[in-house]
Amino acid sequence: MNPMVPTADAIPVSWGYFQALLMITFPIHLLFMNAMLGTTAVSLYACIKGGKTHTRLARDLAKILPFTVAFTINFGVAPLLFLQVIFGHLFYTSSVLMALYWLSVPFILIVAYYAIYIYDFRFESLGRKGAVFLLLALAVFMTIPFIFTNNMTLMLEPRQWTAYFGNRGGAVLNGYKVVVWSRYLHFITGGLAVGGLFVALLGKIKGKRDPQLGELAVRIGMNMFTSLTVLQITIGFWFLTSMPPAVKLPFLGERAESTALLIAGLLIALLALGTGFGRKVLPSVALVVPLVIMMIFIRDEVRALYLKPFFAPDMLDVVPQYSPFLLFAATLMAGIATIGWMLRKTSKLYR
């Protein structure tokens, strides 16, 4: 046991419940985050491009953007909390080591939020100048994942925590490592690719009433999806090879379960790429949703392999307290019902 790793707190029920909730909520957060990235990027492109149809597309996406940001943030809270329940003693340590950057996230996110609202509310008066606000928001949306990537990778490597003794100001970053950059770029390209598919889906829906606008959204979205998916697969191999042998070898045949996960994910990605090149929006969506879920399982396996020398969730002590968990479950169901109602109401804005 590494003396740098603090003792984990006891949990009220078996860790498997929290693990299941983490695996359920995190893909939802990712899908909304991808939609946010895609709508921001395509709206920026359409705003700069100009022209009647591109401007109309930018206007429609401007209406969607505040909702994608709101849902991304709110659905991001749950998986982060479940992560902290299971891996809190690791996550809190890495967060303290890079506290200067970690604590900046809410503040720069507020800046992006304001930029999105200004772009939406003042779309007509801003014209192409609105691209400045979109560029600011997109820069923030791409900076925050870099901060998260640093934290999540630093959490996995307690041996790196000794960097604190040379940097006690909360400014430790893990960004000097190749695996951090490959992981970050794999994440960003995938997010933008799926975001492009989301724009294409919006175009498919909008095309029933406005064929010209719908065709443009589908064309831009599917081109973005296919090109960035090809890039993501390439970066994915770089990401795999940049990981330590103890983590990458199980995916390369050393462990059957890990290898099967990787092969299944790659096959689904190739199938989605095929439907994407054919501009088949709905089949692509039907493949991408399970692909995102598959990526979550691969991510979880990578985390387990990194932490194997230090910690495993089954090491957590359980002090049974079922009533708070049942109250939480009831509140969660009520929250899901409320969010479903909100989604149904907001979806009418784009019809």
N, C-alpha and C positions, 0 to 999 in steps of 0.2 A: 504494500500500500504506500502510495506517495504521501509523505508528510505534509505536502502543500495542499492536499485535498481535504477540505473540512468534512466533518461528520454530517450526514444527511439528516434532516428532520423526519420524525415519524409521520405517517400518513393515516387518515381515518378509515380508509377501505383499501382493498387490494389495489396495487399499482395498475393492474390490467384494466380497471374501469377508466382510469385517467388516460392510459395509453390509447384505449379505444376512442375516447372523446377527442384526443389529440389527432388521431388519424382520420376522424370524421370531419372535424372543423377546419383543419389546415388546408385540405384541397379546396374547400369553399372559399376561404380567404384568398388562395392563390388564383382561383378563377376570376374573382372580382378584381384582384390586383392586376392581372393580365389584361382584363377589359379596360381598366384605368390607363395602363400604359399604352395600349393600342389606340384608344380613342384620343388620347393626348397627342400621340405621334402623328396619326392620320389627320387630325384636325389642324395640327401645325403645318403639315404638308399642304393641305387644302387651302389654308389661309394664305400661305406664301404663294402658292400656284395661282390663285385668283381665278377670275372667270365666273360666269353665272352659276354653272352647275357645281363647281368646286366650292364656291362661296356658300351655296345652299347646303352642301354637305357639311362644311365647317360649322354653319349655323345649327344644324340638327345635332351634330356631335357636341356642340357647346352646351346644349340643353341636357345632354346625358352626363357630361363630365362631373358635375357636382355630386350626382348620385353614386357614380362609380367610386369616387373618392370616399364618400361617407360609408358606403358598404364595405369598402376595402379596410378602412380603419376599424369599423365596428366588428367585422368578422375576423380581424387580426388579433383582437383582444383575447378571445377564447383560447385559441391554440397556444398563445404566449403564456397564458395562465396555467394551462395544463402542462406545458413544458416546464414551468417553474415548479410545479408540484412534484414532478418526477426528478428533474435534474437541477433543482433550485440551488443546491450547494455548489454546483459547477457554474451555472449560469450567473448567479450573483457575483461570484468571484471574478469571472471574465468581464462582467459589466462594470465592476469597480475598477479593474485595471484600465479600462478604456472609458471611464466615466465622462471625461470631457466631451467625447464624441457621442456617447450613448445618450447623455442628457440633452444634447443639442437636437435630437430627433424631433421631439414635440414642437420645438420652436421653428425649425425650418419647414416642418410639415404645415404649420399655421401659415407661413409665408406662401407656400404652394397653394393652400386652400383659398387664400385671399386672391391670389393671381387667377385661379380658375373662376372664381365668382365674378371678378372684374371682367374677365374675358366674356363670360356668359351675359352678364347684365348690361354691358356696354358694347356688345358685339357690333352693332350698326355704326356707332360713333367712332369706334376704334379703327374699323376697317382692317387693313393689313398690319397696322401697328399692334393689333392684338396678338400677333405672333411673338412679340416680346414677352408677354405674360405667359403664353404657352411654353415658350422656351425656358423661362424661369421655373415653371411648374415641372416640366419634364426633367430639368437638371436636378431638381430636388427629388423627384420620384426615382431617379437613377442613383442618387447619392445615398439615400436611405438604405437600399439593398446592400450597398457596399459596406455601410456601417454594420448592418445585420450580419453580413457574411463574415466580417472580421470577428464579431462577437461569437457567432456560432462555431467558428473554427477555433478560436481561442479557448472556448469552453471545452473543446474536445482534446486539448493538448496541455494538461497540467504541467508538463515539463517546461513549457514556455512561460509559465507564470513567474519564474525567477526574474523576468525582465522588469518586474515591479521595483526591484532593489536598485535598478539603474534609472528608473523613471517613476517617481512616486507622485507625479502630478495628474495621474489618471489619463495619460496620453499614449498608452501602449496600444500599438496596432499590430496586426498580424499580416499586413499587406505586403511585406517584403517576400513572402513565400509564393512561389508559382501556383501552388494548389489553390490559394485564396483567389487569385485572379482568374484562373480557369473555372473555378466554381462560380464566381460572380458573373463572368461573361456567359457561361452556360445558362445561368438563371435568367439573365437579362434578355438574351436572344430568344430563349424559350417563351418568356413573358411577352415580348413584343410580337412573336409569331402567333401565339394564341390570341393576343389582343387584336391582331389583324383579322383573325378568323371571326372574332366577335363583331368587328365592323362589317365584315361580309354578311354575317347573320342579320345584323340590323338592316343592311341593304336588301337582303332577301325579303325581309318583312316590309320595308318601305317600298320596295319595287311593285307591290300590288297596287299602290296608289300613285306612285311616281316612278315609272319605269326608267327614265333617264338617270335620276338620282340613284335608284337602286342598282342599276348596272354599274355605275361609277364606283359605288361603295363596295360592291362585290369584286370588281376588277382590282381595285387598290388593295382591299383586304386579303384576297386570295393570293395575289402576287407577293404581298408582305409575308403571308403565312408560309408559302412554299419556299421562298428564298431564305428566310430566316430559319426555317426548320432544317434545311440543308446545312446552313452554317452552324446551327445548334448541335446537330449530330457530329459534325467535324470537331467542334469544341468539346463535345462530350467525350470523344476518344482522348483528347488532350487532357481533360479533367481526370479521366480514369488513370492514364499513365503517370500523371503528376502526383497521385496519391502514394503514401508509403506502401511498401510491399505487403505488409500485414493486412492492409485494407483492400488493395486492388487484386491481389492474387485469389482471394475467395470468389471474386467475380469473373476470374479468368480460368475457371475449372477446378480450383482447389476445393471449393465447397459447392455442392450441387444446388442447394437452395438459392444461394447468392447468384450463381451463374444463370439459373433459370429465370430469376427476376430480371437480370440484365437482358437476356435474349428476348424475353417476352416484351419488355419495354421497347427494345429496338424494332421488333417485328411490328408492333402497333404503330410506332413512329413511321416506319416505311409504308405501312398501309395508309396512314393518314396523309403521307406525302403523295401517294398515288391518287387519292381522291382529291387532294388539293390541286394537283396539276390538271385534273379534269374539271376543276372549278365546281365540284360537287359539295356545296356548302353543308347541307344537313348530314350527309355521311361523314364528312370531316369532323363536324362537331361531335357526332356519335362516337368517333374514335378518339378524339382528343380528351374528352372527359375521363374515360378509363385510363388514358395515357398519363394524365396528371396524377390520378390516384396511384398508378403503378410507380411513378417517379417518387411519390411520398414514401412508398414502401422501400424503394431503393435507398432513399435518403435516410430512412430509419435504420436500415441495415448498415449503411456507412457509419452512422453515429455509433451503433453498437460495436462495430469492429474497432473504431478509434478508441472507445472507452473501455474495451475489454480488459486491459491491464489494470484499470483503476476502479471501475464501477459498473454495475448492472442493476436495472430496476428491481430485480428480485431480491436485492440486498437491503431494500428499504424495510424498516420496522413498521408494523401496522398496529396502531392503537385504535380498536374499533369505535367509531362514532357514526352510526348510520343515519340518525335523524338529520344532521346538517346536510348530508349527501342527498337524502330524499327531498329535502326542501330545495336544494340546488336543482335537482332533476325536475321538480315541478316548475320552478322558475324558468328553467331552460325551455321546457315545452311551451310555456306561455310566451316566452320571448320569440321562439321559432314561429308560433302562430301569428304574433304581431308583425314580425318581419315579412312573413308570407303575405299578409294583408297589405303591407307597405309596398311590396314588390308588385302586387296586382294593381295597385293604384297608380304607381309611377310608370308601369309599363304602358299605360294608356296614353302617356305623353308622346310616345313615339309612333303611335298607330296613325 
